């Protein structure tokens, strides 16, 4: 996988040379290049921002600088597109459609181009990703989908963010553009968010993990996703707190059932929305019994609280 990152602080991404991601680069599984956005400026101050149109606090990153950078990295020629700037945000839009908070609609010709983009990234088509606290939440499902792409290009915003026309323009060019939030909070810039997304995506690449089985039962993994059960190691009795006896029994079936029940109970306590999303037809008899004991009705398509 080829990964390009554009930032005004490219040195921030030296951290990606550490741990498993660093080893993946050494093995040739991943190629990460961090670019300095200021390299595409032409003024003496290397300015990448300007005051917001309409007034307000802070500064906004300029589209001219970003476009020169992205055109070069995406091998595109500059062109002109037409957008209907009167279209407002549609709160009923399906966030999974493009994984973007940007709902401004392009003119017909641009729409026809963008309509050909698949929701699953084609391996030979780059995906342009911008962290944005106003965008849909980045999930394990998104990480899994993006792990199948050959080229990811991340843009790190700063200040009050980037000009909203940047993602609009590249969608109209037929680029698969995504905007994601990593949580309900605001950071100083997109660098931290990009690092988070990169770890979630790259660890799913074949050969990245030393033991591929270690990602199978993690939180949010799989079609019927749950929070992961608690983990323990030696000693069995530490400062008066003992490992649950069943884990020492040697009975693998009982251990598996204990961990599954604990995952269901933990998810029920912390993320009941994940319980509600489960497919009841794929729950076994023991799962149903546990959920019923936790107060769920499991006779329908999805569990519902009694």
ABEGO torsion letter per residue (X at the ends): XBBBBBBABAAAAAAAABEAAAAAAAAGABBBBBBBAAAABABAAGBABBBBBGEEBEBBBBAAAAAAAAAAAAGBBBBBBBBBAABBBBAABBAAAAGBABABBBBAAAAAAAAABBABBBAABBBBBBBBAABBBBBAAAAAAAAABABBBBBBBBEAEBBAAAAAAAAAAGBBBBBBBAEBBBBABAAAAAAAAAAAAAAABBGABABAAAAAABBGBEABBBBBBBBBBOBABBGGBBBBAAAAAGBAAAAAAAAAAAAAAAAAAABAAAAAABBAAABBAAAAAAAAAAGBBAABABBBBX
